[in-house]
Amino acid sequence: MIFLTLSALANDEKFMDEVTLASETHYKDAGAKAEELLAAGKLDEANQLYLSARPEKDLIAADCFVLGNVFYKIAPDLSAKFLGLAYQAMPENPEINLEWAMVLHRDGKTKEAANSYLKSITKHPDAYLPHVLVADCLVRNGDLKEAIEHWKKANHPQHHTGIDFAICEIYGPLSPDLRHNQILKAVKRGETARLEELIALAGHWDRDWWNSDSNTSAIKRSLALADDFLKSEPERLAQAKFYASTFKDDAITSEWLREKLTGLKLILGDKDSLPTSSIVADRLCALAMEHKLVTKKDLLKRYEDELRKRALKTKPDDLTALNLLAALLVPDDADKTGSNKLAEIDQAGWEEFHDARFAASLLAGKMGRKELDSSSPLLKKTLDDFPEDPWICKFALQLAAKDKLPLKPYIIAAIKAEFRHLSVNMGIIKDSYGLKALFAMLEQELN
C-alpha cells in the first residue's frame, strides 16, 4: 500500500513546485536509465526502475503525479493507479484533475471525467485542452449545449493542431514500446505466427496518428528472434529478412526491388509465389506496384484464389490477406464485375472479421450506385455494429439530410465517431476539421 504524506497547507503553486522537485530529485536519473532500457526493448525493466526510484512509503502526491504521467502510454494500469492516488490526496487540485480526467476519459468513464475536467477549467479557464476533451464527454453524457460552449472555448482556429493531439491522447495508440513488448511476449510463448507483426511494428514505429519512423534496434531484435524461431522455415525467414530490409532509411530503387523479388521467386512472375506471411505480402505487393514492376490486374489474376483461401476458405483468420484482396479488387473504372467481387469481400470482412473498414466500403459502393437511403436495413445494421465509425456515421448523416430527416441524432453520432477516430478532412491526414463542422451543424440544429 502506498501512503501519501501531504502538508495540510498545500496549494496549487506549491504542488507544481513539488512536482518539479520530484522530477529533478527522484526521477531524473531513473528516467535517463529507463530511456536506455526502452531503447533496448526492456520495457518491464524500465517500468521497474521508475517504481523503485523512491520507496513506496515515502511517496507524496507530486511523486504519484509524475509517475502517473510517465506511465500514461507505456503502462496504463500503473498510470491509473498513481494518478488515482494523487487525486485521492488532492481532489481539488486542477493539474491532478486534468490528468485524472484523461485517465477516466480513456477508460470510458465520461461522467466522472467531465467533473474532473471542469475542476481543472475552473482554475485554468483559458486552457484549450480541457475544453475540447470535456466537450467530447459532455456530448456522450447528453449535455449538448454545454458541449458546444466548451468546444467554442477551445478556439479551434487558433489551436487546431493542439486539439488534434489532445484527442489522440485519449483515443490514439498506446506506446509502440508497450505494443512491441506485448507481441514479443506472445511470440516467446509460442505464437510464432506473429513474428512478422513484430517486424511490421518495428518498421512503422507509430507514436501517434501522424508520426512514425522505423526503429532500427527493434528491427534487429525482431530478426534475431526470427533467427531462433524460424530455423525450420528457411524460406519464411529469408522473406522476413527481406521484408525488414525494406524499412531501411535508404530509398528503395526499382532495380534493387526487382532483383530481391526475383531472387526469392516472389510476386513478379507467373510461377512466383506470395510471401508466406500476408503482412509481408501486403507490403511487397504495394512496393512492387509503386515501382511499376507489376500491375494490380496481374496480382489479382495470379493470387486472388490464394488470398481467398488464406482469408476465408481455411478458416477466417487472415484479415491482412482479405484487406489485400479488397485493395486489388477496387475497380479502376466502372468495372461491374470488380465491383460485385469487392462487395462480396466487403460483406465477408464485415461478417467474418467484424471490421468496420469493410462495412464502410460496402456502404460507399452502394451509395455510389445510389442503392442506399436512410431507411435501408443495411445502413441500420452497420450503425448498430459500428456506432462510432466516422465514415459510416457520415454516410448516415448525408442520407438523413437528403431524406430531410431530423439531423440531431445523426450529428451527435458523427461527433462521437469523429472524436474516437478522427477522419481525413482538409488534406491527407487525420484532423479535427470534421468536428468543427459538426459542432457548427449541431448548434444550428439546436437553435
C-alpha positions as CSV (number, residue, x, y, z in Angstrom):
1,M,0.0,0.0,0.0
2,I,1.2,3.5,-0.8
3,F,0.9,6.2,1.8
4,L,0.6,9.8,0.8
5,T,2.2,12.3,3.3
6,L,0.8,15.7,2.4
7,S,1.0,19.0,4.1
8,A,-2.3,20.4,5.0
9,L,-1.2,23.8,3.7
10,A,-0.5,22.5,0.2
11,N,-1.8,24.8,-2.6
12,D,-1.7,24.6,-6.4
13,E,1.6,26.6,-6.8
14,K,3.3,24.7,-4.1
15,F,2.2,21.4,-5.7
16,M,3.7,22.2,-9.1
17,D,6.9,23.2,-7.3
18,E,6.8,19.8,-5.6
19,V,6.3,18.1,-9.0
20,T,9.3,19.9,-10.4
21,L,11.4,19.0,-7.4
22,A,10.3,15.3,-7.5
23,S,11.1,15.1,-11.2
24,E,14.6,16.5,-10.7
25,T,15.4,14.8,-7.4
26,H,13.8,11.4,-7.6
27,Y,13.2,10.6,-11.2
28,K,15.8,12.3,-13.4
29,D,18.5,9.7,-13.2
30,A,15.9,6.9,-13.2
31,G,14.3,8.4,-16.3
32,A,17.6,8.6,-18.2
33,K,18.4,5.0,-17.4
34,A,14.8,3.9,-18.2
35,E,15.1,5.5,-21.7
36,E,18.2,3.4,-22.3
37,L,16.2,0.3,-21.3
38,L,13.3,1.2,-23.5
39,A,15.7,1.7,-26.4
40,A,16.9,-1.8,-25.8
41,G,13.4,-3.2,-25.7
42,K,13.3,-3.8,-22.0
43,L,10.0,-2.2,-21.1
44,D,9.4,-4.1,-17.9
45,E,12.8,-3.3,-16.5
46,A,12.3,0.4,-17.4
47,N,9.0,0.4,-15.5
48,Q,10.5,-1.2,-12.5
49,L,13.3,1.3,-12.5
50,Y,10.7,4.1,-12.1
51,L,8.9,2.2,-9.5
52,S,12.0,1.6,-7.4
53,A,13.3,5.2,-7.7
54,R,11.7,6.1,-4.3
55,P,10.4,3.9,-1.5
56,E,6.6,3.5,-1.7
57,K,6.2,4.6,1.9
58,D,7.8,7.9,1.1
59,L,5.7,8.8,-2.0
60,I,3.7,12.1,-1.9
61,A,1.1,13.3,-4.3
62,A,3.8,15.0,-6.5
63,D,5.5,11.7,-6.9
64,C,2.3,10.0,-7.9
65,F,1.6,12.8,-10.4
66,V,5.0,12.3,-12.0
67,L,4.7,8.5,-12.2
68,G,1.1,8.7,-13.5
69,N,2.3,10.9,-16.4
70,V,5.4,8.7,-17.1
71,F,3.2,5.6,-17.3
72,Y,0.3,7.1,-19.3
73,K,1.3,5.5,-22.6
74,I,3.7,2.7,-21.5
75,A,1.7,1.2,-18.5
76,P,-1.9,2.4,-18.4
77,D,-2.8,0.4,-15.3
78,L,0.1,1.9,-13.4
79,S,-0.8,5.4,-14.6
80,A,-4.4,5.0,-13.4
81,K,-3.1,3.7,-10.0
82,F,-0.8,6.6,-9.3
83,L,-3.0,9.4,-10.7
84,G,-5.8,7.9,-8.7
85,L,-3.8,8.1,-5.6
86,A,-2.8,11.7,-6.3
87,Y,-6.5,12.6,-6.9
88,Q,-7.4,11.0,-3.6
89,A,-4.9,13.1,-1.8
90,M,-5.7,16.4,-3.5
91,P,-9.2,16.1,-5.1
92,E,-9.5,19.8,-5.9
93,N,-6.1,20.3,-7.5
94,P,-6.5,21.5,-11.1
95,E,-3.4,19.8,-12.5
96,I,-4.2,16.5,-10.9
97,N,-7.8,16.8,-12.1
98,L,-6.8,17.3,-15.7
99,E,-4.5,14.2,-15.7
100,W,-7.0,12.1,-13.7
101,A,-9.8,13.2,-16.1
102,M,-7.8,11.9,-19.1
103,V,-7.3,8.5,-17.4
104,L,-11.1,8.3,-16.7
105,H,-11.9,9.6,-20.2
106,R,-9.7,7.0,-21.9
107,D,-11.4,4.3,-19.7
108,G,-14.8,5.4,-21.0
109,K,-15.9,7.0,-17.7
110,T,-17.1,10.2,-19.2
111,K,-19.3,11.5,-16.4
112,E,-16.5,11.2,-13.8
113,A,-14.0,12.6,-16.4
114,A,-16.2,15.6,-17.1
115,N,-16.3,16.5,-13.4
116,S,-12.6,16.5,-13.2
117,Y,-12.1,18.4,-16.5
118,L,-14.5,21.1,-15.1
119,K,-12.5,21.4,-11.9
120,S,-9.3,22.0,-14.0
121,I,-11.1,24.5,-16.2
122,T,-12.3,26.5,-13.1
123,K,-8.6,27.3,-12.3
124,H,-7.4,27.4,-15.9
125,P,-10.3,28.8,-18.0
126,D,-8.1,29.7,-21.0
127,A,-6.5,26.3,-21.4
128,Y,-7.9,24.8,-24.6
129,L,-7.1,21.1,-23.8
130,P,-9.6,20.5,-21.0
131,H,-12.3,22.4,-23.0
132,V,-12.0,20.2,-26.1
133,L,-11.9,17.0,-24.1
134,V,-14.8,17.9,-21.8
135,A,-16.8,18.7,-25.0
136,D,-16.5,15.0,-26.0
137,C,-17.5,13.8,-22.5
138,L,-20.5,16.2,-22.5
139,V,-21.7,15.0,-25.9
140,R,-21.6,11.5,-24.6
141,N,-23.4,12.5,-21.4
142,G,-26.1,14.3,-23.4
143,D,-25.2,17.8,-22.3
144,L,-25.2,19.2,-25.8
145,K,-25.4,22.9,-25.3
146,E,-22.7,22.9,-22.7
147,A,-20.5,20.7,-25.0
148,I,-20.9,23.3,-27.8
149,E,-19.8,26.1,-25.5
150,H,-16.7,24.3,-24.4
151,W,-15.9,23.4,-28.0
152,K,-16.0,27.1,-28.8
153,K,-13.8,28.0,-25.9
154,A,-11.2,25.5,-27.1
155,N,-10.8,28.0,-30.1
156,H,-10.2,25.6,-32.9
157,P,-9.0,28.2,-35.4
158,Q,-6.1,29.0,-33.1
159,H,-5.4,25.6,-31.5
160,H,-6.4,23.1,-34.2
161,T,-3.1,21.2,-34.1
162,G,-3.1,21.0,-30.3
163,I,-6.7,19.9,-30.4
164,D,-5.8,17.0,-32.8
165,F,-3.0,15.9,-30.5
166,A,-5.2,16.2,-27.4
167,I,-7.8,13.9,-28.9
168,C,-5.1,11.5,-29.8
169,E,-4.0,11.3,-26.2
170,I,-7.4,9.8,-25.4
171,Y,-8.2,7.7,-28.4
172,G,-4.8,7.2,-30.1
173,P,-2.4,4.3,-29.9
174,L,-0.6,3.3,-26.7
175,S,3.2,3.4,-26.8
176,P,4.8,1.2,-29.5
177,D,7.2,0.1,-26.8
178,L,4.2,-1.4,-24.9
179,R,2.7,-3.0,-28.0
180,H,6.1,-4.4,-29.1
181,N,6.6,-5.8,-25.7
182,Q,3.2,-7.5,-25.7
183,I,3.8,-9.1,-29.2
184,L,7.3,-10.1,-28.1
185,K,6.0,-12.0,-25.1
186,A,3.3,-13.7,-27.3
187,V,6.0,-14.9,-29.7
188,K,8.1,-16.2,-26.9
189,R,5.1,-18.1,-25.6
190,G,4.9,-19.9,-28.9
191,E,2.8,-17.6,-31.1
192,T,5.4,-17.6,-33.9
193,A,2.8,-16.5,-36.5
194,R,3.2,-13.0,-35.0
195,L,6.9,-12.6,-35.8
196,E,6.1,-10.6,-39.0
197,E,3.7,-8.5,-37.0
198,L,6.6,-7.7,-34.6
199,I,8.8,-6.7,-37.5
200,A,6.0,-4.6,-39.0
201,L,5.6,-2.6,-35.8
202,A,9.3,-2.1,-35.6
203,G,9.3,-0.8,-39.2
204,H,6.4,1.5,-38.6
205,W,7.0,2.8,-35.0
206,D,3.9,4.9,-34.7
207,R,4.0,7.4,-31.8
208,D,0.6,8.8,-32.6
209,W,-1.8,9.1,-35.6
210,W,0.6,11.2,-37.6
211,N,4.2,10.4,-36.7
212,S,6.1,7.2,-37.2
213,D,9.5,6.0,-38.3
214,S,11.5,2.8,-38.4
215,N,13.0,1.6,-35.2
216,T,16.3,0.1,-36.3
217,S,17.2,-1.6,-32.9
218,A,13.7,-3.1,-32.7
219,I,14.0,-4.5,-36.2
220,K,17.4,-6.1,-35.3
221,R,15.9,-7.6,-32.1
222,S,12.9,-8.9,-34.1
223,L,15.1,-10.5,-36.7
224,A,17.3,-12.1,-34.0
225,L,14.1,-13.7,-32.6
226,A,13.1,-14.8,-36.1
227,D,16.5,-16.5,-36.5
228,D,15.7,-18.5,-33.4
229,F,12.1,-19.4,-34.1
230,L,12.2,-19.9,-37.9
231,K,15.2,-22.2,-38.3
232,S,12.9,-24.9,-39.7
233,E,11.3,-22.4,-42.2
234,P,14.2,-21.1,-44.2
235,E,12.0,-19.6,-47.0
236,R,9.9,-17.7,-44.5
237,L,13.0,-16.5,-42.6
238,A,14.5,-15.2,-45.8
239,Q,11.3,-13.4,-46.7
240,A,11.1,-11.8,-43.2
241,K,14.7,-10.5,-43.5
242,F,13.9,-9.1,-47.0
243,Y,10.8,-7.5,-45.6
244,A,12.7,-5.9,-42.7
245,S,15.3,-4.5,-45.2
246,T,12.5,-2.5,-46.9
247,F,12.2,-0.3,-43.9
248,K,15.8,1.0,-44.2
249,D,16.3,4.7,-44.5
250,D,17.9,4.3,-47.9
251,A,15.5,4.9,-50.7
252,I,14.3,1.7,-52.4
253,T,15.1,1.5,-56.1
254,S,13.2,-0.4,-58.7
255,E,16.3,-2.3,-59.7
256,W,17.0,-3.4,-56.1
257,L,13.4,-4.4,-55.5
258,R,13.2,-6.4,-58.8
259,E,16.5,-8.2,-58.0
260,K,15.4,-9.2,-54.5
261,L,11.9,-10.3,-55.5
262,T,13.3,-12.3,-58.4
263,G,15.9,-13.9,-56.3
264,L,13.3,-15.1,-53.8
265,K,10.8,-16.0,-56.5
266,L,8.2,-13.7,-55.1
267,I,5.2,-11.9,-56.8
268,L,6.6,-10.8,-60.2
269,G,6.4,-14.0,-62.3
270,D,3.5,-16.3,-63.2
271,K,5.3,-19.1,-61.4
272,D,6.3,-17.0,-58.4
273,S,4.5,-17.2,-55.1
274,L,3.1,-14.8,-52.5
275,P,5.2,-14.5,-49.3
276,T,4.2,-16.9,-46.6
277,S,3.1,-14.1,-44.3
278,S,0.3,-11.9,-45.6
279,I,1.8,-9.0,-43.7
280,V,4.9,-9.3,-45.8
281,A,2.8,-9.9,-49.0
282,D,0.8,-6.8,-48.4
283,R,3.9,-4.5,-48.3
284,L,5.8,-6.2,-51.0
285,C,2.9,-6.1,-53.4
286,A,2.4,-2.4,-52.6
287,L,6.0,-1.7,-53.3
288,A,6.1,-3.7,-56.5
289,M,3.1,-1.8,-57.8
290,E,4.5,1.5,-56.7
291,H,7.7,0.8,-58.6
292,K,5.7,-0.4,-61.6
293,L,7.1,-3.9,-61.5
294,V,3.7,-5.4,-61.6
295,T,0.1,-4.3,-62.1
296,K,-2.9,-4.7,-59.8
297,K,-4.6,-6.7,-62.6
298,D,-1.6,-9.1,-62.7
299,L,-1.6,-9.6,-59.0
300,L,-5.3,-10.2,-58.9
301,K,-5.1,-12.8,-61.7
302,R,-2.2,-14.6,-60.0
303,Y,-3.2,-14.5,-56.4
304,E,-6.9,-14.0,-56.0
305,D,-7.5,-17.7,-55.2
306,E,-4.6,-17.8,-52.8
307,L,-5.8,-14.7,-50.9
308,R,-9.3,-16.0,-50.7
309,K,-8.0,-19.3,-49.3
310,R,-5.9,-17.6,-46.7
311,A,-8.6,-15.3,-45.6
312,L,-11.8,-17.3,-45.8
313,K,-11.5,-20.9,-47.0
314,T,-9.2,-22.5,-44.4
315,K,-10.6,-20.5,-41.5
316,P,-11.4,-16.8,-41.3
317,D,-8.2,-15.7,-39.5
318,D,-6.2,-13.7,-42.0
319,L,-7.5,-10.2,-42.1
320,T,-4.5,-8.8,-43.9
321,A,-5.0,-11.2,-46.8
322,L,-8.6,-10.2,-47.1
323,N,-7.7,-6.5,-47.0
324,L,-5.0,-7.0,-49.7
325,L,-7.6,-8.8,-51.8
326,A,-10.1,-6.0,-51.3
327,A,-7.4,-3.4,-52.4
328,L,-6.7,-5.4,-55.6
329,L,-10.4,-5.7,-56.3
330,V,-11.1,-1.9,-56.2
331,P,-12.0,-1.2,-59.8
332,D,-10.1,1.3,-61.8
333,D,-13.2,2.2,-63.8
334,A,-16.8,1.2,-63.9
335,D,-16.0,-2.5,-63.9
336,K,-19.2,-4.1,-62.7
337,T,-17.6,-7.5,-62.2
338,G,-14.9,-6.0,-60.0
339,S,-17.5,-4.0,-58.0
340,N,-19.5,-7.1,-57.4
341,K,-16.5,-9.0,-56.2
342,L,-15.4,-6.2,-53.9
343,A,-18.9,-6.1,-52.4
344,E,-18.6,-9.8,-51.7
345,I,-15.3,-9.4,-50.0
346,D,-16.6,-6.3,-48.0
347,Q,-19.5,-8.4,-46.8
348,A,-17.1,-11.2,-45.7
349,G,-14.8,-8.7,-43.9
350,W,-17.8,-7.3,-42.1
351,E,-19.4,-10.7,-41.2
352,E,-16.3,-12.8,-40.6
353,F,-13.9,-10.3,-39.0
354,H,-16.3,-7.6,-37.7
355,D,-14.1,-5.0,-39.3
356,A,-15.6,-1.5,-39.9
357,R,-13.5,-0.8,-42.9
358,F,-15.3,-3.4,-45.0
359,A,-18.7,-2.3,-43.8
360,A,-17.9,1.3,-44.7
361,S,-16.6,0.2,-48.1
362,L,-19.7,-1.8,-48.8
363,L,-21.9,1.3,-47.9
364,A,-19.7,3.6,-50.1
365,G,-20.2,1.3,-53.0
366,K,-23.9,1.2,-52.6
367,M,-24.1,5.0,-52.1
368,G,-22.1,5.5,-55.3
369,R,-24.5,3.3,-57.2
370,K,-27.5,5.1,-55.5
371,E,-28.7,1.8,-53.9
372,L,-29.0,3.2,-50.4
373,D,-31.3,5.5,-48.5
374,S,-31.8,6.5,-44.8
375,S,-34.3,3.7,-44.3
376,S,-32.1,0.9,-45.6
377,P,-31.9,-2.1,-43.2
378,L,-28.2,-2.4,-44.3
379,L,-27.5,1.1,-43.1
380,K,-29.2,0.4,-39.8
381,K,-27.2,-2.8,-39.3
382,T,-23.9,-1.1,-40.0
383,L,-24.8,1.6,-37.5
384,D,-25.8,-1.0,-34.9
385,D,-22.5,-2.9,-35.4
386,F,-20.2,0.2,-35.8
387,P,-21.9,3.1,-34.0
388,E,-18.6,5.1,-33.8
389,D,-17.1,4.6,-37.2
390,P,-16.7,8.1,-38.8
391,W,-17.4,7.1,-42.4
392,I,-20.5,5.1,-41.6
393,C,-21.8,7.9,-39.5
394,K,-21.0,10.4,-42.2
395,F,-22.9,8.3,-44.7
396,A,-25.9,8.1,-42.4
397,L,-25.9,11.9,-41.9
398,Q,-25.7,12.5,-45.6
399,L,-28.6,10.2,-46.3
400,A,-30.7,11.7,-43.5
401,A,-30.1,15.2,-44.8
402,K,-31.0,14.0,-48.3
403,D,-34.3,12.5,-47.0
404,K,-35.0,15.6,-44.9
405,L,-35.0,13.8,-41.5
406,P,-34.3,15.4,-38.1
407,L,-30.5,15.6,-38.1
408,K,-29.7,15.9,-34.4
409,P,-29.2,12.2,-33.6
410,Y,-27.1,11.7,-36.7
411,I,-24.9,14.7,-35.9
412,I,-24.4,13.5,-32.3
413,A,-23.4,10.1,-33.6
414,A,-21.0,11.6,-36.1
415,I,-19.4,13.8,-33.4
416,K,-18.8,10.8,-31.2
417,A,-17.3,8.9,-34.1
418,E,-15.0,11.8,-35.1
419,F,-13.7,12.1,-31.6
420,R,-12.9,8.5,-31.4
421,H,-11.2,8.1,-34.7
422,L,-10.7,11.5,-36.5
423,S,-11.1,11.3,-40.2
424,V,-9.3,12.9,-43.1
425,N,-11.0,16.3,-43.9
426,M,-8.6,19.1,-45.0
427,G,-5.7,17.1,-46.5
428,I,-4.3,13.6,-46.5
429,I,-4.0,13.1,-42.7
430,K,-6.5,12.9,-39.8
431,D,-7.6,16.3,-38.4
432,S,-10.4,17.8,-36.3
433,Y,-11.9,20.0,-39.0
434,G,-14.7,17.5,-39.4
435,L,-15.5,18.0,-35.7
436,K,-15.5,21.8,-36.2
437,A,-18.1,21.5,-39.0
438,L,-20.2,19.0,-37.0
439,F,-20.3,21.2,-33.9
440,A,-21.5,24.1,-36.1
441,M,-24.2,21.9,-37.5
442,L,-25.3,20.8,-34.0
443,E,-25.5,24.3,-32.8
444,Q,-27.6,25.3,-35.8
445,E,-29.9,22.2,-35.3
446,L,-30.4,23.1,-31.6
447,N,-31.3,26.8,-32.3
